Amino acid sequence: MENIEYQPNLLRTGAKVLVDSLLDQGVEMIFGYPGGAVLPLYDQLYDAAIPNILTRHEQGAIHAAEGYAKATGKVGVVLVTSGPGATNVVTGIADAMSDSVPLVVITGQVATAGIGKDAFQEADILGITLPITKHNYQVRCVDDLPKVIAEAFHIADTGRKGPVVIDLPKDITLQETAARFSLPVQRKSYQPTIDPSILQIEKLMQVLSKAKRPVVLAGAGVIAAEAAAELHSFVGKYQIPTVTTLLGLGLLSVAHPLFLGMGGMHGTYAANMALSEADLIINIGSRFDDRLATAGSRFGKQAVVAHIDIDPVEIGKIVATKIPIVGDAKAALQQMLRYKPSPNQWHDWVDCCQTRKAEKPYRYDRTQQEEIKPQRVIEEVGRITKGEAYVVTDVGQHQMWVAQYYPFQFPKQLITSGGLGTMGYGIPAGIGAQFAYPDKTIVVFVGDGGFQMTNQEFAILNEYGLNVKFVLLNNQSLGMVRQWQETFHGERRSASVFSQQPDFIKLAEAYGVQGIRITDNDKLTSDLEAAFAEKGPQLIEVMVSTSEHVLPMIPPGKENHEMMGV
């Protein structure tokens, strides 16, 4: 096999091969949970330089790895046992696949002789994860293991990034091999296109030179390509109004004069009107998901659509594309920046977009003083943290309010579950982000629904000296579900309101985490400032309005300009 060497005098067990390979890949930590099928691996880790972060549930492990990967851009590594250990990470694998997060997930498996025989704690993890991984392996020969591990990291972290599963039978970890694999990885069947077509770039720039109402749409692909600086230069050089997706927030500062905000279902008026009226949409690294292109077949109907994406499958899948460009976002932007801008013929368009941004920003009722508005909480946290925190969210109304009201300034700043919308993501993802950046401020916004899914991970906060601030916006309901029921289902709140809740502060205190409950609107600012001034992890529960809706909103099936609540 390619790049394989055999050194008979240097025999290693499969477990030793795995740990050595992780060290070779520069892995800083593993998020995992042990069990019978992976005991040889954990025995090998006992003396290894790679710490295992023992979460309290496998779902916590994989979401923590996602938070680490999103914050750093590095590959997150997960290690779990067979059967239920492996199936408990399936949601996180699907989440990572949706958001193109680089993960290597190592699942234990029963011994090869027991595979397919319903052995204790056996699950067909290959079959289960086939549709939700970029690639998956089951190692049947210990000699293959060094190559498999090298390939897994290469596949996870190149092209369109994503999760790779290595299913590892227990007997393989105990067997010995003399095989070693030397980089680089060479896999003929996997050759992602990095360099975009010069002819297609030329075509795009010619269309741009004749455009009257161009818009740049930037997504997470720009962040994955480490191309924020190139995007900033391109937008500034050509003076093009720019919209981002949810996962693209931070690519341009909220204060940038050409940034119109987030587009889509809960996006800004300026962003959605620009997408609706543009005559050229330059999509860089966004997959035109249905939360952005809410009426896919009618999206951007006045525009020539150019789509730059490293994954050719995404181009034309949702929105008809006139100028397809397959390649890395950074490489494409570097080519585009070589062209000289023609005299700017869209001054009026820029002025129109900026006027809309100024006249119709996000808004809420700031006059009432009886209840705490969740939007104000987020604004206050943004002020206290000076817009410099890494911000992690769970999923629901609070997620959208954070996207709308936190003053994002840099890429990778927002860590959230976009494509899959996984409740329970926030707490462990915030922990993973804090492991990535121990000296940075990490703020997790979570709802009372999502908090009850993965709060057991509070157990590791003090164990590892983590300093995460958790802001629990408690509206005593599944807020987004309730909003849709109130808007589209005749206000029939079916199974969306909590009639009873635990005492969240006492729950945090049981884990040794300080907590504060804020109920007085007049004391919101001072209470938040006091909580953020404390060292160590904090749970800040804020009792917010139980009737607030996320607005504006594009109703299902409507086009981007058909917004409610503007």
N, C-alpha and C positions, 0 to 999 in steps of 0.2 A: 504494500500500500504506500501511497505518497508520504514522503517525509517521515517514514517510520524507521527507526533504528532498533536493533536488538543488542543488548549488552548483558550477556548471560551472567556475568559476575556482579550485576546490580539488580537483583530480583527485588520487586516490590509487590506488596499486596494491592488489590484494587483500591482499598481504602487509602493506602499511602499514595497511590497514583492520583487519586482525587484531590487530596489535600495539597500535594506538591503542585498539581496543575492549577489549583485555585491561587496558590502563592505566585506561580508564574504569571497568572493573569492580573496580578496586582489587587486581588480582592482584599478589601479592608475589614469586612465583617460579613457574617452570615446571620440571617434571621431564620430561626428554626425551632423545631419541637421534636424531641427524640421519641423513638419507639423501637420495637423489637427488630424490624427489618433494617434499621440504620444504626444499630448499636456498634458494629465495627467501625463505622464512619465517626461516630461520636467518640469512640475510644481513641481513634487516631487524632481527633481534634483536641483531646485532653492536653497534649503537650505541644500543640501547634500554636503558631503566632497569630492565627485568625480567631478572633473571639466569636462565639455563637451567642447571639442575643436571644435569650429564652423568653419569647412572648408567652402569653397565656392562652392563646388559641392559634391554630394554623392560619385562620383568616387574618388575624392580627399580624402574623409574620409576613404574609405576602403583601398586605397593604403597607406595612412598614418598609418593606423592600421597594415598593413603588414610590413611596414618599422620598426615600433615599435616592432612587434613580432619577426621579423628576427634578429634585433639587440640585443634583450634581451633574446629570447627564451620563453618569457611569452605569454599568450593569449592576442591578440588584441581584443578590443571590439568596435563594431560599432552600432550606433542607428540611424535609418532612418524611415521616415514615409511610408505610404502605397503607392501602385500604382507606380507612376514614381520614388518616393524616393527609393522604393525597387528595381525596375528594373534597376536603375542607379548604383546599386552596384553589378549587376550580373557579369560584367567583372572581378571585383576584387575577387569575390567568386571563379570564375573559375580559376583565377590566383593563388589564395591561395591553391586550390585543386591540381593544377599541381605541385606546389612546396612544398606541405605538410606543410603549414603555419597554426599554431593554431589560429583560429578566432572564436569568438561568435558574430554573426550578428543578431541583434534584429530588425525586421521589423514590423512597425505598420500595422494593417489590419483594414478593416471596421468592424463595429459591427457584431456579429455572425448572427444576423437576416438578414443582407444584403449580406452575403457571397453567391456567386453563382448567384446573381441577377443583376450583372453588376452595382453595386452601384458606386457612385462617388469615384474615385481614388481606385478602386478595381483591383487587379491583382492576378492571381493564383501563388503566389510566391512559394508555395510548389511544384507545378508541374514544374515551371520554373527551380527551383534549385535542383530538385531531382537528376539529373545526375552529378551535380557539387558540391555537399556537401558530407561530411562524414556522416552526418545525418541531418534531419530537423524535426521541430515540428510545429504544429499549436495548440495553447492552447485553448481548448473549455470549460474548467472548471477551475475556479480560484483556487480551492483546489489543482490542479495538478501543479500550477506554481512553488512553491519552489523546487519540485522534478525535474521538467523539467530544471530549470536553473542549478541546481547542476549537473545533468547528462550532460547537454550541455558542461559545462567546463571540466568535466571529459573526455568526448569523444574527445573533441577538442585537449586535451593536453596529451593523452596517446596513446599507440600503434603508428601507423603511424599517425602523427598529421595532422590536417586539419580543414576546416571551418565547423561550425554548425550553422544553421539558426533557430531562434525562431520567428515564425510568431505570433503576439500578437494582437488579436482583441481589439478594443478600449473599448468595454464594459467590457472586462475581467480586464482591468487596473483600472476600476472604482468600480468593485464589491469587497466585503470584504470577507476575509477568516480567519479562525483561524488556518489554517494548517501551520506547520513548518516542515522542513526537516533537519534531522541530518546526517552528514557525518559518515562513508564513503559511497560512491555510490556503490550499489550492483546491477548489471544488468546481469542476467544470459546469455542473448543473446549477450553480448559484453565482451569477455574475451581474449584480445590480448595475444599472446604468448611472454613472456619476456625472459624466460630462454631457451637458445638454447640446443639442444640435445647433451649430452656429447659424445655419440657414433659418431655423425656426426663431432664434433670437433676433436675427435680422428682420424677419417678417414682423415680429412683435414690435420692434422699435420703429419700423416704418408706419405701422398702424398708429402707434403712440404719437408720432410726429404730426398726424392728421387729425387726432382726436380733439374733441371739444369738451368732453365731460369724463375724463378718466378717473378711475378709482383703483387703488391697491387694496386687495383683501389679503391679509397675512394671517397664517395659522401656525399651529404647533410645529409644522415642518421647518419653519424658519428657525425656531428655537433649537430643534434637534440638529440642524445643520450648523449651529453656532454662527448664524448669519445676521444677528441683530444689528451689528455695526454696518454691514453692507446695506441692509434694508433702510436704516436711518440715512445713510449717504444717498441712496437712490431716491428716496422720497424727498429729501432736501434739495438734491440737484435738479429734479424735474418738477418740484412743487406740486406733488400729486396728493389729493386728499386720501387718507388711509383709514381703513376699517380693520379691526381684528376680530377673530373668533374668540370664544370664551377662553380656549387654551392658548391663544396668542396674546392675551393681555400682558402688558409689561414690555412688549417689543418697542413700543413708543410710550414715553411718559404721558400721563393724562394731561400734562400742561403743554405738550407739543402742539403748536398751532395748526398742524395739518392732521392731527389725530381726531377722528370723529367719534371714537368710542367703539364699543362692541356692537356687532350687527346681530340680527336674528330675532328670535321670539321675544326676548326681553332686552333687546338692544336699544340704543338711542334713536331718537327721531332722526337726527342728522345722518347717522350711519345707514339706517334703513332707507331713507329717501335717496341717499347717494347711490346705494346699490340698485334702487328701482329706476333711477333716471340716468345712470351712467351710459355712455356710448362705448366705453371700453372698461372691462373689469379684468385686472391682472391679478389672478389668484395665485399666491405663492404659498404652498404648503398647507392648504386647507382642503378637506375632502368634500366640501359642499354638503355637509350633513343636514338632516331635516330640521334641526333647530336653527340653522342659519338660513338655508334655502328652503323656507317653509312651504313653498309651492314649487317644487323642483322643476317641473316641466315649463313653468311660466317665469322662472327666476331670471332676472336680468334680461328681459325680453327686448329691451332697446339696445343692448350692448353686444359688441364683439367680445367673446369670452376667451381669454388666454389663461391656460391652466399649467402652472409649473409644479410638478410633483415627482418625487423619486419613485413612486409606485405607479406604473402605467395602468394598473387595474382601476385606479380611481378616476382617471381622466375620461370624461364622457359618461361615467356611470350614472350620475345624477343630473348634470346640466350639460346641454349640448355645447361642445367646445370647438371654436373655430381655429384656435392656435394651440395645439397640444405640445407641451415641452416636457420631455421626460429627463429628469436629472436632479442633481443636488441643488438645493436652493442657494447655497453660498456660491457655487460655481456659476449658476445662472445669473445671479445678481452681479457678480464680478464681471461677467461678459457684458451685461446691460450697462454697467457703469462706464464702459469704454466709449460709448457713443456720446457725442456732443448733443446737448439739448438744443432743440430748435427754439426760436423765440416763443415764449410762453403765450399760447393763444387761449388759455383757459383761466385768465384772471377772474372773469365774472363767475365762473363755476366755483373757484376757490372761495370767493367772497360769499357766494350763496351758501356754500357748505358751512363756512365759519359763522355766518349769521344764524343759520338754523341751530348750530351747536350752542351759540350764545343765548338765543331766544327760547329754545325748548330743551333745556337740560332735564335730567332726571329730577323729579320733584316728589315731595310728600307734604302733608299738612304739618307745618312747623309751628302753627299758632296754638294748637291745643296743648294743654299742660297736664291733663289728667292721667294719661297713660304714656308709657315709654314706647317711642317708635323705634323699631329695629334698625331703620336706616340711620337714625341719629347715633345709635350705639356704634355702628360701623364707622361713621364719620369721626366720632370721638376717638376710637381706637386708632384710626388713620392719623389723626392729629397727634396723639400721644406717642405713637411709634414713628412719627415724621415720615410716614409712607415708606419706611425702610425695612419693615419686617417681612420675613417669609410667611406667607399667608396660606393656610391650609383650610379647606372646608370639607364638611360632609355634604350631603345632597338634599336639596329641598329649597324652600323659599330663601333661607339664610344664604345659600350658595349664590343665588341670583342677586340678592341685595349686596353681598360682598363684591361681586363682579361689577355692580353698578356704582357703589359708593366708596370702595377703598381706593386710595390714590396710588395705583401701581406705577412703578418707575423703571423696573428692569426685568429682563427675561428670566424665566424659571422662578419668578417671585410667587406666582399663584400655583398652588398644588391642589388639584381637585379632580374628581372623577367626572370626565366629560361625556364620553360616548356611551358608557354603560349606566352611569348614574347610580352608583352603588352606595346605598345607605350603610353606615358602619365604617366607611372608608376613612373618615376624618381623623379620629383619635389615633389609630396606629400609623397613618400616613404622617401625621404631625410628629409622632415619636421618631419615625424614620428620618424625617427632615432634620430633627434636632441632633440625631446621631451623625448626620452628614455635616452639620455646622454647629458644633457645641457652643460656640461663642456668639452665635447670631440669635436675634429675637425671632422666635417661632410663635405665631398666634394661630390657634385652631378655632374656627367658628363652627359650631355644631348645633343642631336642633335637638329638642327633647326626644324625638323619635330615634334618630341615628345614635344619640348618646347611649341609649339602652341596648344597642346591638354589640358594641365592642368596648364598653367602658372597663372591662376586666384588665385591659392593658395599662390602666393606671397603676397596677401593681409594680411595674418596672420603672416608674418615673424616679422614685427616690433611690431605688436599687442602683441606677446608673447615673444619678445626679443630674437628671434632665431638668431643664428650666422652661418647659412649655407653658404658655398661658392659654387656657381653654375658655372661650367665651360661649356659654350655653344660652342661646336665645330661646327662652321657654314661652311658647304660645299655646301650650297645652293641647297640641293637636299635631297631626301630620299636615303641616301647613299647606304644602302645595297640592296635596290630594284634596284637602278641604276647599282650597281656592277653586279648583276645577269643578268640584261638586256644586259650589255656590254659584259659579258662573255658567256652567253648561248642563247641570243636572238638577235644576229647580231647587237649589239649596238643600238637597237631601244629603245630609252629612252622614253617610253610611260608613261606620267603622273608621272614622278619621279623627274623632275627638276623644281625648283621654279623660275618662271620668275620675280616674285615680292615678296618681303618680308617686314614685318613691321620693324620699327626701334626698335630693341629689347632693346637697352639701354634706349630709351625714355619710352618704355613700362615698364621697371623695375622702372624707376624714377617716373612713375605715381603711383606706389605702395610705393614710399618712399624708394626704394632700390637703393643703389649706383651701378653704372655700369661703366665698362671700356671696350673699344673695342681695341683689339690687332691686328694690321695688319703688323707690321714690324718684320721680323724674327730676326733681330739683337737685338731688344729690348724685345724679348719674355721673357727671364729670368728675367730681371729687372722689367718688367711690372707685371709679375706673382708674384714676391716677394713683390712688393708694394701692390698689391691687397690682398694678403694673410696676410699682416701685418695690414690691416685695421680691426677694430672691427665692428661687425655687419654683416648682410647679404650682399653679393656681387654677382653681375652678371658679370662674366668675359667672354665676347664674343671673341672668337679667330677665325679669318678668316683663315681657313685652306685650303689645297689643295682640289680642286673640282674634282680631277680625281683619288685620291688614292684608292687602293683596300686593303681589309684585306687579308693578306697572312701569312702563307700558307693556302690552302683551299683544302678540299677533295670534289671533284665534286659529285653531287647526284648519289647514287647507287654504288659508288666506295668504295673499302676497305680502311682501315686506312693507309696502307702504300702507297696508290696511291695519293700522295699529289701534288698539283700544287704550284709553287712559292717557292720551297725549294732551 
